[in-house]
Amino acid sequence: MSTDTLQAPLMERLQAYVQHSASGAQESLRLAALAQYEALGLPHPDLEDWKYTNFKGLKALDPSMPLPILDESTIDISQYRIAGIDAIELVFVNGRFAGSLSRPFESEQLYISTLAKARNLRPDLLEAHLGKYAQQATEGLTALNLALANDGFVIHLTKNEVCDRPVVVYHLSTGTQERGFNNLRNLVVAEAGSKLVLIEKYISNSPIFDNIVTEVVVGANADVEHYRLQTRYGDAWQVGTTRVEQGRDSRYYNATISWSGQMVRNNLQARHAEKNCETHFFGLYLLDHDNLIDNHTLMDHAMPNCYSHELYKGIVGPEGKAVFNGKVLVRPDAQKTNAYQSNANILLADTGTVNAKPELEIFADDVKCSHGATVGQLDLNELFYLKSRGIGEEKARTILLTAFAGEVVEAVRIEALRDDLMAQLMEELQRMQISFE
């Protein structure tokens, strides 16, 4: 989008909003990001990276309009909690921190709080890391997020600190029938030798647009395990961007599960900034009824002796539209790289659509890299085998699809979360009223 398509009154309101809600170094950072947004504009299908993902009506939304503030006492967060997990919990309702519903934790070694509080209490942490990794210079929505976000979660683990409980962040959108604009900015800094398990769960019964950006710094020999769950997301829209910077000998593990949401775009990018990094990306998406889920991943091998593994799977029902674009970039210094990428899809009806584009861009000569994408239907021979053993057709289809998706669910390392996701998967497969034609 060219700058002349951005309405001048809107930009004036956004500038006034930033100046009113920020001060000092943060104001300068946010005004610079707003200028970048003005130059870049919103994503649109004429851009190569967005040609399959058209957020119709996005231009009509006013990012400065606040979402409704709800009485926290009227919200029952227990119905969304993941059973069997003793967790540190943060709850955001319509983009605002809900303190009475949360269980935060702060100490000298482990800081788990909000962006709003960190601006006052930890400006040194934000100055060192906020906005340093996500690509707001080239991505309009990322720039807009940095300019407007007033809250989000901030997690900081000091050297060798192990967080012995998972951190679960619940993002709840509710209480409005109109599509509102929600910007949340998150920062995770895990210093050398530290360990963290982070689970984000998105729940919506309102047609919200979530523009979420998360920057993750994984220090030397640190270990971060990160789950993003869009499993109860209704008619919401989301662009979720996660940018990971990895230090020497670090490990980052991500699983993104999406089977709800009218239009969902997941941008996941990891950079191996030092030697001997290890990265795992897992993804599972189920969709039908004109829903769109777009996964764009980037594995940036910038240094030698690093390993990456990526597996995404999708089940696409009638009128569903799935997009997968996975890029593995191996830079000249990244000798001895070992990178694996795979995307597999099952179409349940002729009216479903999958656009898959695996990419390898290699500038080093001593590497092991592979990638591939498949789109097909259920195997008729396998279906016939199960039916010949007395299993009904619908149950046979469910068994085969559960086995197909189960490879990703089984990659979830937390048993209680894995069991919860498997139960939801079975419900979703039944809801889709699977037809094999």
C-alpha positions, 0 to 999 in steps of 0.5 A: 500500500502506498503512503497516499492511501493512508488517510491523513486524519487517521495518521494524525490521530495515531500520532496523538495517541502515541504522544499521549501514551508514551514518553522519553525513549519509548515515545521516540521509539514508537513515533519512529515505528509509526513513521515506518508504518506510514511508509509501509502501509497495511499488507495486501494481496499485491505483495508476494508474501500476502498474495493468498491472505487478504484481510478484507476490511482491515483498512476500515478499522481504526487502530486507535479505537479502544476495545471495551473494558469489562468487569473482571469479576464477570469473567470465568477464566477457569473454563479455559484453563488447561487441566492438570498444569500448575502454572504461572498465569497471565490473563489479558482481556481485550488487550488489557491485563486482568490482574484479578484473574492472573497469577504473575510472578516477580523476583530478582531472578525471574520477572514475569509481568506486563509491558505496561509495568516494565516500562516503569520498572524495567526500562533497561530491559526494554531499551536493550531488547524491545524492537531490536529483532522483529522486522518493523522496517519491512513489515507494516503491521509489525511497525504499527504494533510497536507504535501502538501497543500499550501492553503485553507480557514481559518475561525475563530469566537471569543467567542459569535460572530455571522456571520450574512451572510453565507460564501460561498466557490467556488472551481473551477477546469478548464483549463486542459484536464489532471488529476491533483492533488489538495490539499486544507486544510481548518480550521474552529474554532467557539469559544464558543457561536458563529454561522456560516453558511458555504457553499462549492460548487465544480465546475469542467469542468476538470478531476481533483483529489481534495484531500480536508481536512477540520477540524471543531472545534465547541466550547461550545454552538456554532452552525455551519451549513455546506453544501457541494455541488458536483452538477456540478462536471463533470469527476472530482475525489474527496476525501473530508474529514471533521473532526468535534470536538464538545464542550459542548452543541454545534450543528453541522449540515451537508448536503452533496449533490452529483450528479456529479463526476466520483469518489467521496468519502466523509469522514464525521466524528464528535466526541462528545468531551464533554456533550450535543452535537447535530449532524445532517448528511444529504446526497443525491446522484444521479449517473449513467453512471459508476460514483461512489459516496461513503459516509463514515460517523463516529459518535463518541459518546465519552461523555454522553447525546448527540444526533445524527441524520443521514439520507442519500438517493440515486438514482442510475441509469444504471451503477451507483455505490453507497456506504454508510458506516455509523458507530455510535460508542458509547464509555463507557462514553457515557451514555444517548446517542440517535443516529439514522441512516438511509440509503435508496436507489432506483435503477432505473435499474438492472445494478446499484449497491448499497453497504450499510453497517450501523454499530453500535458499542456500549460500553455503556448500557443506550442508544437509538440507531437505524440504517437501510439501504434499497435498492429497486425500485419505488413502483409499486402501487404508480406509478399505482395510479398516472398513473390512475389519468391521469399522464404520466409514466415519470412524475409519476416517477419524482414525486415519485423520487422528493418526495423521495429525497425531504426529504433531500433537505427540510432539507436545512435550507436556503430557497434560497439554498433549492430552487436552489437545488430543481431546480437542482434536477429536471434537474438531474432527467430529465437528467438521462432519468429515466427508470423503468423496 
